[in-house]
Amino acid sequence: MDYREGPIEDVRIRRLTRFEDGRGWLIELFRRDELLPADFPVMAYVSQTLPGVARGPHEHVEQSDYFAFVGPGDFKLYLWDSRPASPTYGNRRSLVVGESNLAAVLVPPGVVHAYKNISDQGGIVFNCPNRLYAGEGKTHRVDEIRHEDRPDSPFLLD
């Protein structure tokens, strides 16, 4: 499959706002009134990614990821629409998110995604997916199709 630059249906990118005062700062990561009920988070986690390191590319069959990129540092986010029934099937998109572009990004099932730390410091990413990792009690199969080790992968990061 050859992917072309373009928008991706159902991917939602929301600019985040940092509110600062003498105590520090605050960023609203999630608001129920800004997501569809099917995308409401059921868990949350935070991860640190070291400089030059990538996570993904991978995709989910049922899960939507709701990432918040707030710094420190920046990430290059990569998205590929691999959903045959999507009007934007075959499109790819990349953008810089993080400290220089505070953003929350909803990635629906079937959209392959990856991000790479393009900063000289460790970067923090929050994720609030709408499915539990490995299901209730961590007793189910993990909903993840990994592409990073495929030698013929069309999902390339620069």
C-alpha atoms as one frame of an Amber mdcrd trajectory, in Angstrom:
protein
   0.000   0.000   0.000   1.321   3.435  -0.913   0.114   6.126   1.473  -0.365
   9.747   0.394  -0.435  12.960   2.450  -3.912  14.014   3.486  -6.422  14.369
   6.294  -7.671  11.306   8.152 -11.368  10.878   8.882 -12.290  10.601  12.595
  -8.865  11.687  13.890  -9.552  14.613  16.196  -6.846  17.111  17.072  -7.645
  19.610  19.795  -5.337  22.443  20.683  -4.695  22.505  24.405  -4.332  25.692
  26.426  -1.873  26.205  29.244  -3.242  28.366  32.064  -0.406  29.911  34.053
  -0.237  31.911  37.257   2.160  32.438  40.136   1.733  28.839  41.320   2.632
  27.197  37.997   0.398  25.970  35.185  -2.619  23.776  34.427  -3.786  22.115
  31.187  -7.199  20.466  30.778  -6.448  17.102  29.161  -9.965  15.689  28.875
 -13.477  17.127  28.918 -16.509  14.868  28.594 -18.305  17.540  26.576 -15.615
  17.407  23.863 -15.712  13.661  23.069 -18.355  11.243  21.880 -19.488   8.822
  24.632 -17.931   5.880  22.742 -14.530   7.590  23.100 -14.731   8.327  26.842
 -11.592   7.084  28.619 -11.751   4.007  30.847  -8.158   4.175  32.057  -5.195
   6.539  31.933  -1.445   6.245  31.896   1.590   8.448  31.456   4.832   7.465
  29.731   8.234   8.996  29.224   9.966   8.585  25.854  13.676   9.311  25.618
  15.224  11.558  22.936  15.267   9.969  19.477  13.089   7.032  20.569   9.866
   6.064  18.778   6.797   4.211  20.008   4.904   2.341  17.306   3.814   2.105
  14.613   0.858   0.031  15.742  -2.934   0.036  15.527  -5.938  -1.210  17.439
  -8.988  -3.159  16.276 -11.462  -1.719  18.814  -9.565   0.776  20.960  -9.326
   4.529  20.444  -6.309   6.258  21.961  -6.687   9.756  23.372  -3.182  11.191
  23.643  -2.207  14.464  25.303   1.164  15.931  24.324   2.056  18.758  26.736
   5.877  18.731  26.948   8.522  18.855  27.973   9.886  18.623  24.484   8.254
  17.789  21.177   7.190  14.671  19.342   6.572  13.942  15.696   3.232  12.148
  15.487   2.608   9.848  12.499  -0.836   8.642  11.368  -1.857   6.287   8.532
  -5.483   5.475   7.627  -5.532   1.717   7.042  -9.332   1.346   7.247 -10.612
   0.137   3.837 -14.125   1.521   4.464 -12.838   5.002   5.378 -13.228   7.869
   2.893  -9.607   8.798   3.687  -8.207   5.250   3.332  -4.592   5.413   2.203
  -3.932   8.889   3.623  -1.061   9.627   5.973  -0.425  12.629   8.135   2.351
  13.796  10.425   2.609  16.757  12.742   4.738  18.068  15.577   3.021  18.056
  18.967   4.209  18.738  22.495   5.697  21.764  24.173   5.636  23.882  20.992
   2.156  22.700  19.971   0.108  21.556  22.977  -2.401  19.057  21.591  -4.794
  16.258  22.431  -5.243  13.734  19.621  -7.962  11.094  19.343  -6.789   8.159
  17.203  -9.653   5.815  16.238  -9.379   2.048  15.674  -7.689   1.083  12.409
  -5.540   4.201  12.191  -1.902   3.150  12.468   0.008   5.541  14.691   3.476
   6.210  16.061   5.319   9.047  17.715   8.980   9.891  18.037  10.672  12.178
  20.548  12.413  14.839  18.440  13.760  16.769  21.452  16.992  16.627  23.372
  15.190  15.686  26.599  12.777  13.003  27.738   9.184  13.768  26.794   5.931
  12.944  28.579   2.785  11.580  26.895  -0.558  10.955  28.573  -2.957   8.414
  27.092  -6.575   7.850  28.094  -7.842   4.986  25.901 -11.490   3.935  25.731
 -10.661   0.258  26.362  -8.860  -1.402  29.266  -5.419  -2.767  28.448  -5.894
  -6.563  28.240  -9.539  -6.204  29.342 -11.115  -6.591  32.778  -8.591  -8.029
  35.205  -5.986  -8.101  32.407  -7.373 -11.479  31.295  -8.041 -10.782  27.601
  -5.880 -10.576  24.516  -4.227  -7.166  24.045  -5.881  -5.139  21.252  -2.741
  -4.184  19.386  -1.313  -4.943  15.957   2.384  -4.053  15.964   4.187  -3.024
  12.782   7.572  -1.812  14.015   9.382  -5.121  13.448   7.896  -5.893  10.015
  10.699  -5.695   7.424   8.147  -4.834   4.695   6.231  -2.265   6.761   4.801
   0.664   4.773   4.634   2.640   8.030   7.975   4.424   7.994   9.205   7.126
  10.357  11.797   9.711   9.412
